[in-house]
Amino acid sequence: MPEALRGDLEHVSLASLLQLAETEYLCGVMSLDRGSVEIYNGEVVSAEYMGLSGSQAVIEALLRAAGDFSLETIEESSKTGAVGTVMNLVLESCRLQDEAERLAPLALVATAGFQPEQAHLKKLASHLDGKHSLGAAITRSGVPLTPVLDEILAAFDDGRILSRGRVGHEGSVADMLADSGEAEVEEVAEEPTPQPTSPAPEPEPETRSFDDLVFEARRKTRSRDYAEAEALLEAALRLRPGHRIAVQNLNRIKSLMSQPA
């Protein structure tokens, strides 16, 4: 098969390559460090990466892929239908990257109420010891990020996973995906287990900070309350017009709302 593209992801992002393939209606198989992505007429029709397949594989590759890549052209494909639009796949990877930035430096511990059934989560749970960052736990367990992060977020939101503080360095997605696991925890004071209380009325969107609005919008998105999430993000953009993260999240919400139920 003729080679159409070759390069290093240090100089061009996978997101840019997928957008180029979509614009130029390319047909080919892109070989990556830990998997591959098949493109036909500009659409991603299949993918394998770190043991994942389909859209999860593409999103994981968007978060992790590094080093050399090559794209060999193909005349036809046995696959039918796209695993997702390039825009939605890229926006979802941006959302997970934002969430990972927030959680990466936290030393998390699972409570007795956290009983995961998913294989990746089971493997990760034993590494949530409250002494090392989530980034270190991800690295030591060797699990992919895409299948577990939303579950971790949901468990963190409802108290099945607790934070014991931050490790002694600035957390980032790099820490999440390539943490040595040796950093010490700076703040290890026990956080009280949340007790059931009568829910306090939520403040009006306009009285909340930008970060609070975006965080709450993501929580509403996970519970599929898209209309409320859209309103929260629009309020956030009134505070910081044109902010990249808020715009990305709002575009994703609108895309989800436009999809058939």
Backbone hydrogen bonds in HBPLUS format (Angstrom, degrees):
<---DONOR---> <-ACCEPTOR-->    atom                        ^
c    i                          cat <-CA-CA->   ^        H-A-AA   ^      H-
h    n   atom  resd res      DA  || num        DHA   H-A  angle D-A-AA Bond
n    s   type  num  typ     dist DA aas  dist angle  dist       angle   num
A0073-THR N   A0002-PRO O   2.76 MM  71  5.62 154.3  1.83 170.6 177.0     1
A0004-ALA N   A0071-LEU O   2.74 MM  67  5.60 153.6  1.81 161.8 170.7     2
A0005-LEU N   A0071-LEU O   3.35 MM  66  4.97 160.6  2.39 131.2 135.4     3
A0071-LEU N   A0005-LEU O   2.86 MM  66  4.97 159.2  1.90 140.8 139.5     4
A0007-GLY N   A0069-PHE O   3.12 MM  62  5.57 157.5  2.17 148.7 148.1     5
A0069-PHE N   A0007-GLY O   2.95 MM  62  5.57 150.9  2.03 146.7 147.7     6
A0011-HIS N   A0008-ASP O   2.93 MM   3  5.78 161.0  1.97 124.3 128.9     7
A0009-LEU N   A0067-GLY O   2.82 MM  58  5.36 174.5  1.82 146.8 145.9     8
A0017-LEU N   A0013-SER O   3.11 MM   4  6.45 152.3  2.19 144.5 152.3     9
A0018-LEU N   A0014-LEU O   2.92 MM   4  6.18 159.1  1.96 155.5 160.1    10
A0019-GLN N   A0015-ALA O   3.01 MM   4  6.22 155.1  2.07 146.1 153.2    11
A0020-LEU N   A0016-SER O   2.90 MM   4  6.11 148.3  2.00 143.1 151.9    12
A0021-ALA N   A0017-LEU O   2.88 MM   4  6.13 160.6  1.92 148.7 154.0    13
A0022-GLU N   A0018-LEU O   2.96 MM   4  6.16 150.6  2.04 142.5 150.4    14
A0023-THR N   A0019-GLN O   3.00 MM   4  6.17 161.6  2.03 144.8 149.6    15
A0024-GLU N   A0020-LEU O   2.91 MM   4  6.07 159.3  1.95 155.8 161.0    16
A0026-LEU N   A0021-ALA O   3.00 MM   5  4.92 158.9  2.04 139.8 145.2    17
A0025-TYR N   A0022-GLU O   3.39 MM   3  5.16 160.2  2.43  97.7 103.3    18
A0042-GLY N   A0026-LEU O   2.87 MM  16  4.90 159.4  1.91 149.8 142.8    19
A0074-ILE N   A0027-CYS O   3.16 MM  47  5.62 149.1  2.26 112.7 116.5    20
A0028-GLY N   A0039-ILE O   2.81 MM  11  5.26 155.5  1.87 139.4 146.0    21
A0039-ILE N   A0028-GLY O   2.75 MM  11  5.26 176.1  1.75 172.4 173.6    22
A0029-VAL N   A0072-GLU O   2.85 MM  43  5.42 150.6  1.94 151.9 156.5    23
A0072-GLU N   A0029-VAL O   3.11 MM  43  5.42 162.2  2.15 143.1 140.0    24
A0030-MET N   A0037-VAL O   2.73 MM   7  5.09 170.4  1.74 159.3 156.5    25
A0037-VAL N   A0030-MET O   2.92 MM   7  5.09 150.8  2.00 139.0 148.6    26
A0031-SER N   A0070-SER O   2.79 MM  39  5.37 150.7  1.87 158.5 166.2    27
A0070-SER N   A0031-SER O   3.29 MM  39  5.37 146.0  2.42 136.2 143.8    28
A0032-LEU N   A0035-GLY O   2.83 MM   3  5.22 166.0  1.85 155.4 152.6    29
A0050-MET N   A0034-ARG O   3.26 MM  16  5.90 161.4  2.29 154.2 153.9    30
A0036-SER N   A0048-GLU O   2.79 MM  12  5.49 148.5  1.89 152.1 162.8    31
A0048-GLU N   A0036-SER O   2.96 MM  12  5.49 162.5  1.99 158.8 162.8    32
A0038-GLU N   A0046-SER O   2.85 MM   8  5.21 167.4  1.87 145.2 149.2    33
A0045-VAL N   A0038-GLU O   2.95 MM   7  5.83 149.2  2.05 145.0 154.7    34
A0040-TYR N   A0043-GLU O   2.79 MM   3  5.26 158.1  1.84 150.6 155.8    35
A0043-GLU N   A0040-TYR O   2.99 MM   3  5.26 166.1  2.01 117.5 118.8    36
A0083-VAL N   A0044-VAL O   2.84 MM  39  6.05 160.2  1.88 160.3 164.0    37
A0054-GLY N   A0047-ALA O   3.10 MM   7  5.10 132.8  2.33 139.1 136.7    38
A0049-TYR N   A0052-LEU O   3.02 MM   3  5.21 157.6  2.07 132.1 138.4    39
A0052-LEU N   A0049-TYR O   2.82 MM   3  5.21 162.6  1.85 121.9 125.9    40
A0057-ALA N   A0054-GLY O   3.13 MM   3  5.44 122.7  2.48 103.3 116.6    41
A0058-VAL N   A0054-GLY O   3.23 MM   4  6.64 155.3  2.30 149.6 156.4    42
A0059-ILE N   A0055-SER O   2.96 MM   4  6.22 168.0  1.98 157.8 160.4    43
A0060-GLU N   A0056-GLN O   2.92 MM   4  6.06 161.3  1.96 148.0 153.4    44
A0061-ALA N   A0057-ALA O   2.95 MM   4  6.11 157.1  2.00 145.4 151.9    45
A0062-LEU N   A0058-VAL O   2.85 MM   4  6.16 151.7  1.93 148.8 157.2    46
A0063-LEU N   A0059-ILE O   3.08 MM   4  6.36 141.4  2.23 142.6 152.4    47
A0063-LEU N   A0060-GLU O   3.14 MM   3  5.12 125.1  2.45  93.6 107.6    48
A0064-ARG N   A0060-GLU O   2.84 MM   4  6.01 153.0  1.92 151.4 159.5    49
A0065-ALA N   A0061-ALA O   2.81 MM   4  4.79 149.1  1.90 126.0 136.3    50
A0089-LEU N   A0085-THR O   2.98 MM   4  6.23 163.5  2.01 157.0 161.8    51
A0090-VAL N   A0086-VAL O   2.92 MM   4  6.07 163.5  1.95 154.3 158.5    52
A0091-LEU N   A0087-MET O   2.86 MM   4  6.04 164.1  1.89 153.1 158.1    53
A0092-GLU N   A0088-ASN O   2.88 MM   4  5.98 155.9  1.94 145.2 151.9    54
A0093-SER N   A0089-LEU O   3.04 MM   4  6.26 152.5  2.12 141.9 149.2    55
A0094-CYS N   A0090-VAL O   2.95 MM   4  6.26 149.8  2.04 146.8 155.5    56
A0095-ARG N   A0091-LEU O   2.92 MM   4  6.22 153.8  1.98 147.5 154.6    57
A0096-LEU N   A0092-GLU O   2.99 MM   4  6.26 167.3  2.00 152.3 154.7    58
A0097-GLN N   A0093-SER O   2.88 MM   4  6.03 149.3  1.98 141.1 150.4    59
A0098-ASP N   A0094-CYS O   2.94 MM   4  6.19 155.9  1.99 147.9 153.6    60
A0099-GLU N   A0095-ARG O   2.98 MM   4  6.32 159.9  2.02 152.4 157.9    61
A0100-ALA N   A0096-LEU O   2.78 MM   4  5.93 156.9  1.83 147.6 154.7    62
A0101-GLU N   A0097-GLN O   2.93 MM   4  6.15 151.4  2.02 146.4 153.5    63
A0102-ARG N   A0098-ASP O   3.32 MM   4  6.65 145.4  2.45 140.0 148.0    64
A0102-ARG N   A0099-GLU O   3.09 MM   3  5.23 123.5  2.43  96.9 110.8    65
A0103-LEU N   A0099-GLU O   3.08 MM   4  6.40 154.8  2.14 151.4 158.1    66
A0104-ALA N   A0100-ALA O   2.76 MM   4  5.44 154.7  1.82 155.6 159.1    67
A0106-LEU N   A0103-LEU O   3.02 MM   3  5.53 158.5  2.07 123.2 130.1    68
A0135-GLY N   A0104-ALA O   3.23 MM  31  4.91 158.3  2.28 140.7 134.2    69
A0167-VAL N   A0105-PRO O   2.97 MM  62  5.72 155.8  2.03 157.9 164.8    70
A0134-LEU N   A0106-LEU O   2.84 MM  28  5.91 127.3  2.12 147.4 156.4    71
A0107-ALA N   A0165-GLY O   2.81 MM  58  5.64 168.0  1.82 161.8 163.4    72
A0164-ARG N   A0107-ALA O   2.71 MM  57  5.35 163.0  1.74 166.8 173.0    73
A0130-GLY N   A0108-LEU O   2.87 MM  22  4.71 132.5  2.10 142.3 129.0    74
A0109-VAL N   A0162-LEU O   2.84 MM  53  5.37 152.1  1.91 152.6 160.0    75
A0162-LEU N   A0109-VAL O   2.89 MM  53  5.37 164.7  1.92 159.3 158.4    76
A0111-THR N   A0160-ARG O   2.89 MM  49  5.36 172.2  1.90 157.4 155.2    77
A0114-PHE N   A0111-THR O   3.06 MM   3  5.57 167.7  2.08 115.5 119.4    78
A0122-LYS N   A0118-GLN O   2.95 MM   4  6.24 158.1  2.00 158.0 165.0    79
A0123-LYS N   A0119-ALA O   3.08 MM   4  6.33 159.9  2.12 150.3 155.0    80
A0124-LEU N   A0120-HIS O   3.00 MM   4  6.25 152.1  2.08 143.8 151.8    81
A0125-ALA N   A0121-LEU O   2.81 MM   4  5.90 152.7  1.89 152.9 159.8    82
A0127-HIS N   A0124-LEU O   2.87 MM   3  5.49 154.5  1.94 121.1 129.5    83
A0128-LEU N   A0125-ALA O   3.11 MM   3  5.35 163.3  2.14 109.3 114.6    84
A0129-ASP N   A0127-HIS O   3.01 MM   2  5.50 127.0  2.30 105.8  90.5    85
A0136-ALA N   A0133-SER O   3.08 MM   3  5.12 116.5  2.50  94.7 109.0    86
A0137-ALA N   A0133-SER O   2.97 MM   4  6.35 154.8  2.03 146.3 153.9    87
A0138-ILE N   A0134-LEU O   2.84 MM   4  6.08 158.2  1.89 155.2 159.6    88
A0139-THR N   A0135-GLY O   3.07 MM   4  6.30 160.8  2.11 146.1 151.2    89
A0140-ARG N   A0136-ALA O   2.85 MM   4  6.03 171.7  1.85 158.1 160.1    90
A0141-SER N   A0137-ALA O   2.99 MM   4  5.95 154.7  2.05 143.6 150.4    91
A0142-GLY N   A0138-ILE O   3.00 MM   4  5.96 135.4  2.20 137.5 148.8    92
A0148-VAL N   A0145-LEU O   3.10 MM   3  5.62 143.7  2.23 114.9 125.4    93
A0149-LEU N   A0145-LEU O   3.08 MM   4  5.89 154.8  2.15 174.6 177.1    94
A0152-ILE N   A0148-VAL O   2.94 MM   4  6.19 156.4  2.00 157.5 165.1    95
A0153-LEU N   A0149-LEU O   2.87 MM   4  6.14 159.7  1.91 153.8 159.5    96
A0154-ALA N   A0150-ASP O   2.93 MM   4  6.14 160.6  1.97 145.9 150.7    97
A0155-ALA N   A0151-GLU O   2.98 MM   4  6.16 160.9  2.01 147.7 152.8    98
A0156-PHE N   A0152-ILE O   2.83 MM   4  5.98 147.1  1.94 146.5 156.4    99
A0157-ASP N   A0153-LEU O   2.85 MM   4  6.07 154.0  1.91 149.8 156.9   100
A0158-ASP N   A0154-ALA O   3.11 MM   4  6.37 151.5  2.19 145.4 151.9   101
A0160-ARG N   A0155-ALA O   2.86 MM   5  4.87 129.4  2.12 148.2 152.9   102
A0161-ILE N   A0155-ALA O   3.11 MM   6  5.37 142.3  2.26 122.1 115.2   103
A0186-GLU N   A0166-ARG O   3.14 MM  20  6.17 155.6  2.20 150.6 155.9   104
A0168-GLY N   A0184-GLU O   2.96 MM  16  5.90 149.9  2.05 170.9 173.3   105
A0175-ASP N   A0172-SER O   3.03 MM   3  5.13 121.4  2.38  96.7 110.8   106
A0176-MET N   A0172-SER O   3.06 MM   4  6.43 154.2  2.13 145.3 152.7   107
A0177-LEU N   A0173-VAL O   2.94 MM   4  6.18 150.1  2.03 152.3 159.1   108
A0178-ALA N   A0174-ALA O   2.75 MM   4  5.63 136.4  1.94 144.1 155.1   109
A0207-THR N   A0204-GLU O   2.97 MM   3  5.63 156.4  2.03 122.2 129.1   110
A0208-ARG N   A0205-PRO O   3.12 MM   3  5.53 164.4  2.14 116.0 121.0   111
A0213-LEU N   A0209-SER O   3.00 MM   4  6.24 156.2  2.06 151.2 157.7   112
A0214-VAL N   A0210-PHE O   3.04 MM   4  6.35 161.8  2.08 156.3 160.5   113
A0215-PHE N   A0211-ASP O   2.93 MM   4  6.08 163.7  1.96 150.7 155.8   114
A0216-GLU N   A0212-ASP O   2.94 MM   4  6.04 164.7  1.96 148.1 152.5   115
A0217-ALA N   A0213-LEU O   2.91 MM   4  6.04 150.1  2.00 142.4 151.3   116
A0218-ARG N   A0214-VAL O   3.03 MM   4  6.30 152.8  2.10 147.9 154.0   117
A0219-ARG N   A0215-PHE O   3.10 MM   4  6.45 152.9  2.17 144.6 152.3   118
A0220-LYS N   A0216-GLU O   2.90 MM   4  6.20 158.1  1.95 150.9 156.6   119
A0221-THR N   A0217-ALA O   2.90 MM   4  6.14 146.1  2.02 141.9 151.7   120
A0222-ARG N   A0218-ARG O   2.99 MM   4  6.32 156.0  2.05 149.3 154.4   121
A0223-SER N   A0219-ARG O   3.21 MM   4  6.54 141.1  2.37 141.0 151.1   122
A0225-ASP N   A0220-LYS O   2.80 MM   5  5.04 154.3  1.86 158.5 152.5   123
A0224-ARG N   A0221-THR O   2.88 MM   3  4.79 158.3  1.93 106.4 111.3   124
A0229-ALA N   A0225-ASP O   3.06 MM   4  6.30 158.6  2.11 150.2 157.0   125
A0230-GLU N   A0226-TYR O   2.82 MM   4  6.00 156.1  1.87 151.3 157.3   126
A0231-ALA N   A0227-ALA O   3.08 MM   4  6.37 157.5  2.13 145.0 150.5   127
A0232-LEU N   A0228-GLU O   2.98 MM   4  6.24 155.9  2.04 150.5 156.8   128
A0233-LEU N   A0229-ALA O   3.00 MM   4  6.23 158.5  2.04 150.5 155.8   129
A0234-GLU N   A0230-GLU O   2.95 MM   4  6.16 153.7  2.02 149.1 156.6   130
A0235-ALA N   A0231-ALA O   3.01 MM   4  6.24 148.5  2.12 140.8 149.2   131
A0236-ALA N   A0232-LEU O   2.92 MM   4  6.24 147.7  2.03 141.7 151.1   132
A0237-LEU N   A0233-LEU O   2.92 MM   4  6.19 152.5  2.00 146.3 153.0   133
A0238-ARG N   A0234-GLU O   3.09 MM   4  6.37 130.9  2.34 135.2 147.6   134
A0238-ARG N   A0235-ALA O   3.17 MM   3  5.11 132.1  2.42  92.0 105.1   135
A0239-LEU N   A0236-ALA O   3.03 MM   3  5.22 132.8  2.26  98.6 111.4   136
A0240-ARG N   A0236-ALA O   2.95 MM   4  6.34 151.9  2.03 146.2 154.9   137
A0243-HIS N   A0240-ARG O   3.17 MM   3  5.74 153.6  2.24 145.6 141.9   138
A0247-VAL N   A0243-HIS O   2.93 MM   4  6.08 163.0  1.96 160.5 166.2   139
A0248-GLN N   A0244-ARG O   2.90 MM   4  6.09 163.5  1.93 154.2 158.6   140
A0249-ASN N   A0245-ILE O   3.00 MM   4  6.20 163.4  2.02 150.2 154.5   141
A0250-LEU N   A0246-ALA O   2.88 MM   4  6.04 156.6  1.94 147.6 154.6   142
A0251-ASN N   A0247-VAL O   2.89 MM   4  6.08 159.8  1.93 152.6 157.7   143
A0252-ARG N   A0248-GLN O   3.05 MM   4  6.28 153.8  2.12 144.2 151.4   144
A0253-ILE N   A0249-ASN O   2.96 MM   4  6.25 156.4  2.02 148.0 154.2   145
A0254-LYS N   A0250-LEU O   2.98 MM   4  6.23 165.6  2.00 153.9 157.0   146
A0255-SER N   A0251-ASN O   2.97 MM   4  6.17 148.5  2.07 142.3 151.2   147
A0256-LEU N   A0252-ARG O   2.91 MM   4  6.20 157.1  1.96 151.1 157.0   148
A0257-MET N   A0253-ILE O   2.86 MM   4  6.10 156.6  1.91 153.3 160.2   149
A0258-SER N   A0254-LYS O   3.08 MM   4  6.19 134.2  2.30 134.7 145.6   150
A0258-SER N   A0255-SER O   3.22 MM   3  5.19 130.8  2.48  92.6 105.4   151
A0259-GLN N   A0256-LEU O   3.23 MM   3  5.36 151.1  2.32 100.9 109.3   152
